[in-house]
Amino acid sequence: MKSSAPIINALVLLFGSVSSVFAASGAREDNSGIFVWIFLGFCALIVVLQLVPAVLMMLGMAKGLKKELPQEQKATH
């Protein structure tokens, strides 16, 4: 019992210090209008469209590394 006392004390201190988090309200008011959401969607669209060529280039490089180099055939006389 004596060896578990520090662990119990540490847990009590930990949970006691985070109790204010449980008391906080989870409700949040969103004041963003439709134009803010349109702007953020446009920014996300730009990011996605910039990633498409990068992904295609990486796939092309991977395909190029996978391709075997042609072996030189030695002529035998």
mmJSON file of the N, C-alpha and C atoms, coordinates in Angstrom:
{"data_MODEL":{"atom_site":{
"group_PDB":["ATOM","ATOM","ATOM","ATOM","ATOM","ATOM","ATOM","ATOM","ATOM","ATOM","ATOM","ATOM","ATOM","ATOM","ATOM","ATOM","ATOM","ATOM","ATOM","ATOM","ATOM","ATOM","ATOM","ATOM","ATOM","ATOM","ATOM","ATOM","ATOM","ATOM","ATOM","ATOM","ATOM","ATOM","ATOM","ATOM","ATOM","ATOM","ATOM","ATOM","ATOM","ATOM","ATOM","ATOM","ATOM","ATOM","ATOM","ATOM","ATOM","ATOM","ATOM","ATOM","ATOM","ATOM","ATOM","ATOM","ATOM","ATOM","ATOM","ATOM","ATOM","ATOM","ATOM","ATOM","ATOM","ATOM","ATOM","ATOM","ATOM","ATOM","ATOM","ATOM","ATOM","ATOM","ATOM","ATOM","ATOM","ATOM","ATOM","ATOM","ATOM","ATOM","ATOM","ATOM","ATOM","ATOM","ATOM","ATOM","ATOM","ATOM","ATOM","ATOM","ATOM","ATOM","ATOM","ATOM","ATOM","ATOM","ATOM","ATOM","ATOM","ATOM","ATOM","ATOM","ATOM","ATOM","ATOM","ATOM","ATOM","ATOM","ATOM","ATOM","ATOM","ATOM","ATOM","ATOM","ATOM","ATOM","ATOM","ATOM","ATOM","ATOM","ATOM","ATOM","ATOM","ATOM","ATOM","ATOM","ATOM","ATOM","ATOM","ATOM","ATOM","ATOM","ATOM","ATOM","ATOM","ATOM","ATOM","ATOM","ATOM","ATOM","ATOM","ATOM","ATOM","ATOM","ATOM","ATOM","ATOM","ATOM","ATOM","ATOM","ATOM","ATOM","ATOM","ATOM","ATOM","ATOM","ATOM","ATOM","ATOM","ATOM","ATOM","ATOM","ATOM","ATOM","ATOM","ATOM","ATOM","ATOM","ATOM","ATOM","ATOM","ATOM","ATOM","ATOM","ATOM","ATOM","ATOM","ATOM","ATOM","ATOM","ATOM","ATOM","ATOM","ATOM","ATOM","ATOM","ATOM","ATOM","ATOM","ATOM","ATOM","ATOM","ATOM","ATOM","ATOM","ATOM","ATOM","ATOM","ATOM","ATOM","ATOM","ATOM","ATOM","ATOM","ATOM","ATOM","ATOM","ATOM","ATOM","ATOM","ATOM","ATOM","ATOM","ATOM","ATOM","ATOM","ATOM","ATOM","ATOM","ATOM","ATOM","ATOM","ATOM","ATOM","ATOM","ATOM","ATOM","ATOM","ATOM"],
"id":[1,2,3,4,5,6,7,8,9,10,11,12,13,14,15,16,17,18,19,20,21,22,23,24,25,26,27,28,29,30,31,32,33,34,35,36,37,38,39,40,41,42,43,44,45,46,47,48,49,50,51,52,53,54,55,56,57,58,59,60,61,62,63,64,65,66,67,68,69,70,71,72,73,74,75,76,77,78,79,80,81,82,83,84,85,86,87,88,89,90,91,92,93,94,95,96,97,98,99,100,101,102,103,104,105,106,107,108,109,110,111,112,113,114,115,116,117,118,119,120,121,122,123,124,125,126,127,128,129,130,131,132,133,134,135,136,137,138,139,140,141,142,143,144,145,146,147,148,149,150,151,152,153,154,155,156,157,158,159,160,161,162,163,164,165,166,167,168,169,170,171,172,173,174,175,176,177,178,179,180,181,182,183,184,185,186,187,188,189,190,191,192,193,194,195,196,197,198,199,200,201,202,203,204,205,206,207,208,209,210,211,212,213,214,215,216,217,218,219,220,221,222,223,224,225,226,227,228,229,230,231],
"type_symbol":["N","C","C","N","C","C","N","C","C","N","C","C","N","C","C","N","C","C","N","C","C","N","C","C","N","C","C","N","C","C","N","C","C","N","C","C","N","C","C","N","C","C","N","C","C","N","C","C","N","C","C","N","C","C","N","C","C","N","C","C","N","C","C","N","C","C","N","C","C","N","C","C","N","C","C","N","C","C","N","C","C","N","C","C","N","C","C","N","C","C","N","C","C","N","C","C","N","C","C","N","C","C","N","C","C","N","C","C","N","C","C","N","C","C","N","C","C","N","C","C","N","C","C","N","C","C","N","C","C","N","C","C","N","C","C","N","C","C","N","C","C","N","C","C","N","C","C","N","C","C","N","C","C","N","C","C","N","C","C","N","C","C","N","C","C","N","C","C","N","C","C","N","C","C","N","C","C","N","C","C","N","C","C","N","C","C","N","C","C","N","C","C","N","C","C","N","C","C","N","C","C","N","C","C","N","C","C","N","C","C","N","C","C","N","C","C","N","C","C","N","C","C","N","C","C","N","C","C","N","C","C"],
"label_atom_id":["N","CA","C","N","CA","C","N","CA","C","N","CA","C","N","CA","C","N","CA","C","N","CA","C","N","CA","C","N","CA","C","N","CA","C","N","CA","C","N","CA","C","N","CA","C","N","CA","C","N","CA","C","N","CA","C","N","CA","C","N","CA","C","N","CA","C","N","CA","C","N","CA","C","N","CA","C","N","CA","C","N","CA","C","N","CA","C","N","CA","C","N","CA","C","N","CA","C","N","CA","C","N","CA","C","N","CA","C","N","CA","C","N","CA","C","N","CA","C","N","CA","C","N","CA","C","N","CA","C","N","CA","C","N","CA","C","N","CA","C","N","CA","C","N","CA","C","N","CA","C","N","CA","C","N","CA","C","N","CA","C","N","CA","C","N","CA","C","N","CA","C","N","CA","C","N","CA","C","N","CA","C","N","CA","C","N","CA","C","N","CA","C","N","CA","C","N","CA","C","N","CA","C","N","CA","C","N","CA","C","N","CA","C","N","CA","C","N","CA","C","N","CA","C","N","CA","C","N","CA","C","N","CA","C","N","CA","C","N","CA","C","N","CA","C","N","CA","C","N","CA","C","N","CA","C","N","CA","C","N","CA","C","N","CA","C","N","CA","C"],
"label_alt_id":[null,null,null,null,null,null,null,null,null,null,null,null,null,null,null,null,null,null,null,null,null,null,null,null,null,null,null,null,null,null,null,null,null,null,null,null,null,null,null,null,null,null,null,null,null,null,null,null,null,null,null,null,null,null,null,null,null,null,null,null,null,null,null,null,null,null,null,null,null,null,null,null,null,null,null,null,null,null,null,null,null,null,null,null,null,null,null,null,null,null,null,null,null,null,null,null,null,null,null,null,null,null,null,null,null,null,null,null,null,null,null,null,null,null,null,null,null,null,null,null,null,null,null,null,null,null,null,null,null,null,null,null,null,null,null,null,null,null,null,null,null,null,null,null,null,null,null,null,null,null,null,null,null,null,null,null,null,null,null,null,null,null,null,null,null,null,null,null,null,null,null,null,null,null,null,null,null,null,null,null,null,null,null,null,null,null,null,null,null,null,null,null,null,null,null,null,null,null,null,null,null,null,null,null,null,null,null,null,null,null,null,null,null,null,null,null,null,null,null,null,null,null,null,null,null,null,null,null,null,null,null],
"label_comp_id":["MET","MET","MET","LYS","LYS","LYS","SER","SER","SER","SER","SER","SER","ALA","ALA","ALA","PRO","PRO","PRO","ILE","ILE","ILE","ILE","ILE","ILE","ASN","ASN","ASN","ALA","ALA","ALA","LEU","LEU","LEU","VAL","VAL","VAL","LEU","LEU","LEU","LEU","LEU","LEU","PHE","PHE","PHE","GLY","GLY","GLY","SER","SER","SER","VAL","VAL","VAL","SER","SER","SER","SER","SER","SER","VAL","VAL","VAL","PHE","PHE","PHE","ALA","ALA","ALA","ALA","ALA","ALA","SER","SER","SER","GLY","GLY","GLY","ALA","ALA","ALA","ARG","ARG","ARG","GLU","GLU","GLU","ASP","ASP","ASP","ASN","ASN","ASN","SER","SER","SER","GLY","GLY","GLY","ILE","ILE","ILE","PHE","PHE","PHE","VAL","VAL","VAL","TRP","TRP","TRP","ILE","ILE","ILE","PHE","PHE","PHE","LEU","LEU","LEU","GLY","GLY","GLY","PHE","PHE","PHE","CYS","CYS","CYS","ALA","ALA","ALA","LEU","LEU","LEU","ILE","ILE","ILE","VAL","VAL","VAL","VAL","VAL","VAL","LEU","LEU","LEU","GLN","GLN","GLN","LEU","LEU","LEU","VAL","VAL","VAL","PRO","PRO","PRO","ALA","ALA","ALA","VAL","VAL","VAL","LEU","LEU","LEU","MET","MET","MET","MET","MET","MET","LEU","LEU","LEU","GLY","GLY","GLY","MET","MET","MET","ALA","ALA","ALA","LYS","LYS","LYS","GLY","GLY","GLY","LEU","LEU","LEU","LYS","LYS","LYS","LYS","LYS","LYS","GLU","GLU","GLU","LEU","LEU","LEU","PRO","PRO","PRO","GLN","GLN","GLN","GLU","GLU","GLU","GLN","GLN","GLN","LYS","LYS","LYS","ALA","ALA","ALA","THR","THR","THR","HIS","HIS","HIS"],
"label_asym_id":["A","A","A","A","A","A","A","A","A","A","A","A","A","A","A","A","A","A","A","A","A","A","A","A","A","A","A","A","A","A","A","A","A","A","A","A","A","A","A","A","A","A","A","A","A","A","A","A","A","A","A","A","A","A","A","A","A","A","A","A","A","A","A","A","A","A","A","A","A","A","A","A","A","A","A","A","A","A","A","A","A","A","A","A","A","A","A","A","A","A","A","A","A","A","A","A","A","A","A","A","A","A","A","A","A","A","A","A","A","A","A","A","A","A","A","A","A","A","A","A","A","A","A","A","A","A","A","A","A","A","A","A","A","A","A","A","A","A","A","A","A","A","A","A","A","A","A","A","A","A","A","A","A","A","A","A","A","A","A","A","A","A","A","A","A","A","A","A","A","A","A","A","A","A","A","A","A","A","A","A","A","A","A","A","A","A","A","A","A","A","A","A","A","A","A","A","A","A","A","A","A","A","A","A","A","A","A","A","A","A","A","A","A","A","A","A","A","A","A","A","A","A","A","A","A","A","A","A","A","A","A"],
"label_entity_id":["1","1","1","1","1","1","1","1","1","1","1","1","1","1","1","1","1","1","1","1","1","1","1","1","1","1","1","1","1","1","1","1","1","1","1","1","1","1","1","1","1","1","1","1","1","1","1","1","1","1","1","1","1","1","1","1","1","1","1","1","1","1","1","1","1","1","1","1","1","1","1","1","1","1","1","1","1","1","1","1","1","1","1","1","1","1","1","1","1","1","1","1","1","1","1","1","1","1","1","1","1","1","1","1","1","1","1","1","1","1","1","1","1","1","1","1","1","1","1","1","1","1","1","1","1","1","1","1","1","1","1","1","1","1","1","1","1","1","1","1","1","1","1","1","1","1","1","1","1","1","1","1","1","1","1","1","1","1","1","1","1","1","1","1","1","1","1","1","1","1","1","1","1","1","1","1","1","1","1","1","1","1","1","1","1","1","1","1","1","1","1","1","1","1","1","1","1","1","1","1","1","1","1","1","1","1","1","1","1","1","1","1","1","1","1","1","1","1","1","1","1","1","1","1","1","1","1","1","1","1","1"],
"label_seq_id":[1,1,1,2,2,2,3,3,3,4,4,4,5,5,5,6,6,6,7,7,7,8,8,8,9,9,9,10,10,10,11,11,11,12,12,12,13,13,13,14,14,14,15,15,15,16,16,16,17,17,17,18,18,18,19,19,19,20,20,20,21,21,21,22,22,22,23,23,23,24,24,24,25,25,25,26,26,26,27,27,27,28,28,28,29,29,29,30,30,30,31,31,31,32,32,32,33,33,33,34,34,34,35,35,35,36,36,36,37,37,37,38,38,38,39,39,39,40,40,40,41,41,41,42,42,42,43,43,43,44,44,44,45,45,45,46,46,46,47,47,47,48,48,48,49,49,49,50,50,50,51,51,51,52,52,52,53,53,53,54,54,54,55,55,55,56,56,56,57,57,57,58,58,58,59,59,59,60,60,60,61,61,61,62,62,62,63,63,63,64,64,64,65,65,65,66,66,66,67,67,67,68,68,68,69,69,69,70,70,70,71,71,71,72,72,72,73,73,73,74,74,74,75,75,75,76,76,76,77,77,77],
"pdbx_PDB_ins_code":[null,null,null,null,null,null,null,null,null,null,null,null,null,null,null,null,null,null,null,null,null,null,null,null,null,null,null,null,null,null,null,null,null,null,null,null,null,null,null,null,null,null,null,null,null,null,null,null,null,null,null,null,null,null,null,null,null,null,null,null,null,null,null,null,null,null,null,null,null,null,null,null,null,null,null,null,null,null,null,null,null,null,null,null,null,null,null,null,null,null,null,null,null,null,null,null,null,null,null,null,null,null,null,null,null,null,null,null,null,null,null,null,null,null,null,null,null,null,null,null,null,null,null,null,null,null,null,null,null,null,null,null,null,null,null,null,null,null,null,null,null,null,null,null,null,null,null,null,null,null,null,null,null,null,null,null,null,null,null,null,null,null,null,null,null,null,null,null,null,null,null,null,null,null,null,null,null,null,null,null,null,null,null,null,null,null,null,null,null,null,null,null,null,null,null,null,null,null,null,null,null,null,null,null,null,null,null,null,null,null,null,null,null,null,null,null,null,null,null,null,null,null,null,null,null,null,null,null,null,null,null],
"Cartn_x":[0.829,0.0,0.869,2.031,2.892,3.487,3.744,4.361,3.351,2.07,1.073,0.595,0.967,0.536,1.048,2.319,2.757,2.02,1.699,0.978,-0.431,-1.087,-2.435,-2.401,-1.409,-1.283,-1.044,-0.221,0.049,-1.215,-1.997,-3.239,-4.251,-4.342,-5.269,-4.872,-3.572,-3.114,-3.369,-3.148,-3.367,-4.834,-5.708,-7.131,-7.724,-7.157,-7.619,-7.267,-6.151,-5.734,-6.462,-7.0,-7.706,-9.22,-9.678,-11.126,-11.757,-10.985,-11.543,-11.845,-11.169,-11.442,-12.832,-13.216,-14.532,-15.645,-15.329,-16.338,-16.544,-15.616,-15.731,-16.874,-17.492,-18.609,-18.077,-18.738,-18.33,-18.969,-19.979,-20.663,-19.78,-19.729,-18.923,-19.735,-19.74,-20.503,-19.607,-20.133,-19.37,-19.867,-19.002,-19.391,-18.925,-18.434,-17.943,-19.121,-19.074,-20.119,-19.85,-20.728,-20.614,-19.388,-19.015,-17.864,-16.552,-16.484,-15.29,-15.159,-16.272,-16.225,-15.925,-16.427,-16.097,-14.613,-14.063,-12.638,-11.791,-12.149,-11.39,-11.496,-12.661,-12.821,-11.981,-11.912,-11.077,-9.601,-9.159,-7.768,-7.479,-8.412,-8.23,-8.178,-8.991,-8.978,-7.626,-7.053,-5.733,-4.681,-4.713,-3.735,-3.864,-5.087,-5.299,-4.848,-5.163,-4.761,-3.244,-2.558,-1.098,-0.488,-1.198,-0.677,-0.813,-1.779,-2.005,-0.776,-0.184,1.009,2.192,2.301,3.402,3.266,2.054,1.834,2.092,1.638,1.881,3.37,4.115,5.551,6.249,5.831,6.432,6.124,4.913,4.583,5.409,5.625,6.46,7.901,8.41,9.781,9.878,8.864,8.877,8.806,7.997,7.903,9.24,9.908,11.206,12.272,12.221,13.185,12.913,11.659,11.287,11.684,11.7,12.012,13.452,13.635,14.982,15.758,17.049,17.916,18.194,18.23,18.501,19.93,20.049,21.352,22.059,23.347,24.13,24.456,24.16,24.453,25.853,26.63,27.993,28.008,28.675,28.755,29.779,29.404,30.341,30.694,31.993,32.452,32.933],
"Cartn_y":[-1.193,0.0,1.252,1.145,2.316,2.677,1.685,1.972,2.558,2.316,2.873,4.257,4.71,6.02,7.163,7.175,8.272,8.282,7.109,7.043,7.613,7.251,7.755,9.265,9.749,11.193,11.931,11.359,11.987,12.028,10.956,10.932,11.927,12.047,13.005,14.43,14.732,16.063,16.321,15.311,15.467,15.727,14.895,15.049,16.279,16.679,17.891,19.14,19.11,20.297,20.437,19.362,19.444,19.521,19.653,19.692,20.946,22.023,23.237,23.042,22.11,21.831,21.241,20.392,19.767,20.769,21.843,22.843,23.835,23.88,24.844,24.455,25.45,25.215,24.759,23.785,23.285,24.061,24.882,25.636,26.789,26.946,28.013,28.688,29.986,30.717,30.989,30.694,30.884,32.15,33.149,34.414,34.537,33.46,33.513,33.534,34.452,34.55,33.616,33.638,32.769,33.129,34.398,34.802,34.277,34.162,33.584,32.126,31.407,29.984,29.802,30.691,30.633,30.888,31.857,32.16,30.976,30.367,29.214,28.024,27.825,26.759,27.013,28.27,28.627,28.378,28.716,28.46,26.962,26.175,24.721,24.165,24.716,24.284,24.569,25.716,26.056,25.07,24.742,23.805,22.44,21.955,20.632,20.631,21.688,21.742,21.856,22.394,22.442,21.082,20.265,18.953,17.928,18.102,17.118,16.969,18.03,17.838,17.264,17.632,17.106,15.595,15.122,13.682,12.96,13.531,12.899,12.833,13.877,13.865,12.809,12.678,11.655,10.26,10.036,8.733,8.459,9.478,9.325,9.002,9.648,9.346,7.928,7.497,6.132,5.115,5.417,4.507,4.454,5.611,5.661,4.892,4.902,4.136,2.641,2.297,0.883,0.255,1.066,0.552,0.049,-1.124,-1.705,-1.055,-0.912,-0.404,-1.524,-1.222,-2.281,-2.808,-4.113,-4.745,-4.736,-4.418,-4.448,-5.892,-6.275,-7.642,-7.684,-8.603,-8.735,-9.723,-9.312,-10.181,-11.275,-12.471,-13.6,-14.071,-14.231,-14.656,-16.048],
"Cartn_z":[0.0,0.0,0.0,0.676,0.766,-0.593,-1.428,-2.725,-3.712,-3.508,-4.437,-4.009,-2.844,-2.365,-3.247,-3.685,-4.564,-5.908,-6.409,-7.684,-7.523,-6.441,-6.187,-5.98,-5.245,-5.037,-6.355,-7.212,-8.505,-9.357,-9.337,-10.107,-9.569,-8.257,-7.667,-8.054,-8.022,-8.415,-9.901,-10.717,-12.152,-12.46,-11.933,-12.219,-11.523,-10.43,-9.763,-10.535,-11.234,-11.976,-13.308,-13.839,-15.117,-14.941,-13.729,-13.513,-14.102,-14.237,-14.824,-16.311,-16.944,-18.346,-18.501,-17.573,-17.647,-17.352,-16.668,-16.344,-17.482,-18.425,-19.518,-20.441,-21.0,-21.908,-23.261,-23.828,-25.134,-26.27,-25.958,-27.001,-27.469,-28.787,-29.362,-30.454,-30.442,-31.445,-32.636,-33.814,-35.039,-35.726,-35.815,-36.422,-37.864,-38.438,-39.809,-40.776,-41.696,-42.704,-43.872,-44.832,-46.002,-46.834,-46.869,-47.677,-47.087,-45.777,-45.144,-45.54,-45.526,-45.892,-47.377,-48.223,-49.65,-49.857,-49.148,-49.255,-48.798,-47.667,-47.182,-48.136,-48.722,-49.711,-50.944,-51.377,-52.518,-52.219,-51.007,-50.606,-50.596,-50.09,-50.077,-51.492,-52.381,-53.777,-54.427,-54.148,-54.693,-54.191,-52.915,-52.351,-53.005,-53.149,-53.75,-55.2,-55.95,-57.35,-57.506,-56.528,-56.574,-56.243,-55.485,-55.117,-56.241,-57.139,-58.202,-59.093,-59.652,-60.481,-59.694,-58.432,-57.628,-57.446,-57.197,-57.039,-58.347,-59.468,-60.769,-61.088,-60.728,-60.975,-60.117,-58.86,-57.992,-58.513,-59.02,-59.588,-60.844,-61.66,-62.848,-62.491,-61.442,-61.01,-60.476,-59.741,-59.208,-60.343,-61.373,-62.503,-63.258,-63.365,-64.029,-63.27,-61.947,-61.167,-61.247,-61.416,-61.476,-62.802,-63.853,-65.182,-65.22,-65.803,-65.886,-67.023,-66.793,-67.841,-68.824,-70.119,-71.099,-70.93,-70.954,-70.807,-72.167,-72.128,-73.369,-73.692,-74.922,-75.329,-75.92,-75.428,-75.918,-77.074,-78.115,-79.298,-79.04,-79.353,-79.224,-80.608,-80.88,-82.213,-82.17],
"occupancy":[1.0,1.0,1.0,1.0,1.0,1.0,1.0,1.0,1.0,1.0,1.0,1.0,1.0,1.0,1.0,1.0,1.0,1.0,1.0,1.0,1.0,1.0,1.0,1.0,1.0,1.0,1.0,1.0,1.0,1.0,1.0,1.0,1.0,1.0,1.0,1.0,1.0,1.0,1.0,1.0,1.0,1.0,1.0,1.0,1.0,1.0,1.0,1.0,1.0,1.0,1.0,1.0,1.0,1.0,1.0,1.0,1.0,1.0,1.0,1.0,1.0,1.0,1.0,1.0,1.0,1.0,1.0,1.0,1.0,1.0,1.0,1.0,1.0,1.0,1.0,1.0,1.0,1.0,1.0,1.0,1.0,1.0,1.0,1.0,1.0,1.0,1.0,1.0,1.0,1.0,1.0,1.0,1.0,1.0,1.0,1.0,1.0,1.0,1.0,1.0,1.0,1.0,1.0,1.0,1.0,1.0,1.0,1.0,1.0,1.0,1.0,1.0,1.0,1.0,1.0,1.0,1.0,1.0,1.0,1.0,1.0,1.0,1.0,1.0,1.0,1.0,1.0,1.0,1.0,1.0,1.0,1.0,1.0,1.0,1.0,1.0,1.0,1.0,1.0,1.0,1.0,1.0,1.0,1.0,1.0,1.0,1.0,1.0,1.0,1.0,1.0,1.0,1.0,1.0,1.0,1.0,1.0,1.0,1.0,1.0,1.0,1.0,1.0,1.0,1.0,1.0,1.0,1.0,1.0,1.0,1.0,1.0,1.0,1.0,1.0,1.0,1.0,1.0,1.0,1.0,1.0,1.0,1.0,1.0,1.0,1.0,1.0,1.0,1.0,1.0,1.0,1.0,1.0,1.0,1.0,1.0,1.0,1.0,1.0,1.0,1.0,1.0,1.0,1.0,1.0,1.0,1.0,1.0,1.0,1.0,1.0,1.0,1.0,1.0,1.0,1.0,1.0,1.0,1.0,1.0,1.0,1.0,1.0,1.0,1.0,1.0,1.0,1.0,1.0,1.0,1.0],
"B_iso_or_equiv":[0.0,0.0,0.0,0.0,0.0,0.0,0.0,0.0,0.0,0.0,0.0,0.0,0.0,0.0,0.0,0.0,0.0,0.0,0.0,0.0,0.0,0.0,0.0,0.0,0.0,0.0,0.0,0.0,0.0,0.0,0.0,0.0,0.0,0.0,0.0,0.0,0.0,0.0,0.0,0.0,0.0,0.0,0.0,0.0,0.0,0.0,0.0,0.0,0.0,0.0,0.0,0.0,0.0,0.0,0.0,0.0,0.0,0.0,0.0,0.0,0.0,0.0,0.0,0.0,0.0,0.0,0.0,0.0,0.0,0.0,0.0,0.0,0.0,0.0,0.0,0.0,0.0,0.0,0.0,0.0,0.0,0.0,0.0,0.0,0.0,0.0,0.0,0.0,0.0,0.0,0.0,0.0,0.0,0.0,0.0,0.0,0.0,0.0,0.0,0.0,0.0,0.0,0.0,0.0,0.0,0.0,0.0,0.0,0.0,0.0,0.0,0.0,0.0,0.0,0.0,0.0,0.0,0.0,0.0,0.0,0.0,0.0,0.0,0.0,0.0,0.0,0.0,0.0,0.0,0.0,0.0,0.0,0.0,0.0,0.0,0.0,0.0,0.0,0.0,0.0,0.0,0.0,0.0,0.0,0.0,0.0,0.0,0.0,0.0,0.0,0.0,0.0,0.0,0.0,0.0,0.0,0.0,0.0,0.0,0.0,0.0,0.0,0.0,0.0,0.0,0.0,0.0,0.0,0.0,0.0,0.0,0.0,0.0,0.0,0.0,0.0,0.0,0.0,0.0,0.0,0.0,0.0,0.0,0.0,0.0,0.0,0.0,0.0,0.0,0.0,0.0,0.0,0.0,0.0,0.0,0.0,0.0,0.0,0.0,0.0,0.0,0.0,0.0,0.0,0.0,0.0,0.0,0.0,0.0,0.0,0.0,0.0,0.0,0.0,0.0,0.0,0.0,0.0,0.0,0.0,0.0,0.0,0.0,0.0,0.0,0.0,0.0,0.0,0.0,0.0,0.0],
"pdbx_formal_charge":[null,null,null,null,null,null,null,null,null,null,null,null,null,null,null,null,null,null,null,null,null,null,null,null,null,null,null,null,null,null,null,null,null,null,null,null,null,null,null,null,null,null,null,null,null,null,null,null,null,null,null,null,null,null,null,null,null,null,null,null,null,null,null,null,null,null,null,null,null,null,null,null,null,null,null,null,null,null,null,null,null,null,null,null,null,null,null,null,null,null,null,null,null,null,null,null,null,null,null,null,null,null,null,null,null,null,null,null,null,null,null,null,null,null,null,null,null,null,null,null,null,null,null,null,null,null,null,null,null,null,null,null,null,null,null,null,null,null,null,null,null,null,null,null,null,null,null,null,null,null,null,null,null,null,null,null,null,null,null,null,null,null,null,null,null,null,null,null,null,null,null,null,null,null,null,null,null,null,null,null,null,null,null,null,null,null,null,null,null,null,null,null,null,null,null,null,null,null,null,null,null,null,null,null,null,null,null,null,null,null,null,null,null,null,null,null,null,null,null,null,null,null,null,null,null,null,null,null,null,null,null],
"auth_seq_id":[1,1,1,2,2,2,3,3,3,4,4,4,5,5,5,6,6,6,7,7,7,8,8,8,9,9,9,10,10,10,11,11,11,12,12,12,13,13,13,14,14,14,15,15,15,16,16,16,17,17,17,18,18,18,19,19,19,20,20,20,21,21,21,22,22,22,23,23,23,24,24,24,25,25,25,26,26,26,27,27,27,28,28,28,29,29,29,30,30,30,31,31,31,32,32,32,33,33,33,34,34,34,35,35,35,36,36,36,37,37,37,38,38,38,39,39,39,40,40,40,41,41,41,42,42,42,43,43,43,44,44,44,45,45,45,46,46,46,47,47,47,48,48,48,49,49,49,50,50,50,51,51,51,52,52,52,53,53,53,54,54,54,55,55,55,56,56,56,57,57,57,58,58,58,59,59,59,60,60,60,61,61,61,62,62,62,63,63,63,64,64,64,65,65,65,66,66,66,67,67,67,68,68,68,69,69,69,70,70,70,71,71,71,72,72,72,73,73,73,74,74,74,75,75,75,76,76,76,77,77,77],
"auth_comp_id":["MET","MET","MET","LYS","LYS","LYS","SER","SER","SER","SER","SER","SER","ALA","ALA","ALA","PRO","PRO","PRO","ILE","ILE","ILE","ILE","ILE","ILE","ASN","ASN","ASN","ALA","ALA","ALA","LEU","LEU","LEU","VAL","VAL","VAL","LEU","LEU","LEU","LEU","LEU","LEU","PHE","PHE","PHE","GLY","GLY","GLY","SER","SER","SER","VAL","VAL","VAL","SER","SER","SER","SER","SER","SER","VAL","VAL","VAL","PHE","PHE","PHE","ALA","ALA","ALA","ALA","ALA","ALA","SER","SER","SER","GLY","GLY","GLY","ALA","ALA","ALA","ARG","ARG","ARG","GLU","GLU","GLU","ASP","ASP","ASP","ASN","ASN","ASN","SER","SER","SER","GLY","GLY","GLY","ILE","ILE","ILE","PHE","PHE","PHE","VAL","VAL","VAL","TRP","TRP","TRP","ILE","ILE","ILE","PHE","PHE","PHE","LEU","LEU","LEU","GLY","GLY","GLY","PHE","PHE","PHE","CYS","CYS","CYS","ALA","ALA","ALA","LEU","LEU","LEU","ILE","ILE","ILE","VAL","VAL","VAL","VAL","VAL","VAL","LEU","LEU","LEU","GLN","GLN","GLN","LEU","LEU","LEU","VAL","VAL","VAL","PRO","PRO","PRO","ALA","ALA","ALA","VAL","VAL","VAL","LEU","LEU","LEU","MET","MET","MET","MET","MET","MET","LEU","LEU","LEU","GLY","GLY","GLY","MET","MET","MET","ALA","ALA","ALA","LYS","LYS","LYS","GLY","GLY","GLY","LEU","LEU","LEU","LYS","LYS","LYS","LYS","LYS","LYS","GLU","GLU","GLU","LEU","LEU","LEU","PRO","PRO","PRO","GLN","GLN","GLN","GLU","GLU","GLU","GLN","GLN","GLN","LYS","LYS","LYS","ALA","ALA","ALA","THR","THR","THR","HIS","HIS","HIS"],
"auth_asym_id":["A","A","A","A","A","A","A","A","A","A","A","A","A","A","A","A","A","A","A","A","A","A","A","A","A","A","A","A","A","A","A","A","A","A","A","A","A","A","A","A","A","A","A","A","A","A","A","A","A","A","A","A","A","A","A","A","A","A","A","A","A","A","A","A","A","A","A","A","A","A","A","A","A","A","A","A","A","A","A","A","A","A","A","A","A","A","A","A","A","A","A","A","A","A","A","A","A","A","A","A","A","A","A","A","A","A","A","A","A","A","A","A","A","A","A","A","A","A","A","A","A","A","A","A","A","A","A","A","A","A","A","A","A","A","A","A","A","A","A","A","A","A","A","A","A","A","A","A","A","A","A","A","A","A","A","A","A","A","A","A","A","A","A","A","A","A","A","A","A","A","A","A","A","A","A","A","A","A","A","A","A","A","A","A","A","A","A","A","A","A","A","A","A","A","A","A","A","A","A","A","A","A","A","A","A","A","A","A","A","A","A","A","A","A","A","A","A","A","A","A","A","A","A","A","A","A","A","A","A","A","A"],
"auth_atom_id":["N","CA","C","N","CA","C","N","CA","C","N","CA","C","N","CA","C","N","CA","C","N","CA","C","N","CA","C","N","CA","C","N","CA","C","N","CA","C","N","CA","C","N","CA","C","N","CA","C","N","CA","C","N","CA","C","N","CA","C","N","CA","C","N","CA","C","N","CA","C","N","CA","C","N","CA","C","N","CA","C","N","CA","C","N","CA","C","N","CA","C","N","CA","C","N","CA","C","N","CA","C","N","CA","C","N","CA","C","N","CA","C","N","CA","C","N","CA","C","N","CA","C","N","CA","C","N","CA","C","N","CA","C","N","CA","C","N","CA","C","N","CA","C","N","CA","C","N","CA","C","N","CA","C","N","CA","C","N","CA","C","N","CA","C","N","CA","C","N","CA","C","N","CA","C","N","CA","C","N","CA","C","N","CA","C","N","CA","C","N","CA","C","N","CA","C","N","CA","C","N","CA","C","N","CA","C","N","CA","C","N","CA","C","N","CA","C","N","CA","C","N","CA","C","N","CA","C","N","CA","C","N","CA","C","N","CA","C","N","CA","C","N","CA","C","N","CA","C","N","CA","C","N","CA","C","N","CA","C","N","CA","C","N","CA","C","N","CA","C"],
"pdbx_PDB_model_num":[1,1,1,1,1,1,1,1,1,1,1,1,1,1,1,1,1,1,1,1,1,1,1,1,1,1,1,1,1,1,1,1,1,1,1,1,1,1,1,1,1,1,1,1,1,1,1,1,1,1,1,1,1,1,1,1,1,1,1,1,1,1,1,1,1,1,1,1,1,1,1,1,1,1,1,1,1,1,1,1,1,1,1,1,1,1,1,1,1,1,1,1,1,1,1,1,1,1,1,1,1,1,1,1,1,1,1,1,1,1,1,1,1,1,1,1,1,1,1,1,1,1,1,1,1,1,1,1,1,1,1,1,1,1,1,1,1,1,1,1,1,1,1,1,1,1,1,1,1,1,1,1,1,1,1,1,1,1,1,1,1,1,1,1,1,1,1,1,1,1,1,1,1,1,1,1,1,1,1,1,1,1,1,1,1,1,1,1,1,1,1,1,1,1,1,1,1,1,1,1,1,1,1,1,1,1,1,1,1,1,1,1,1,1,1,1,1,1,1,1,1,1,1,1,1,1,1,1,1,1,1]
}}}
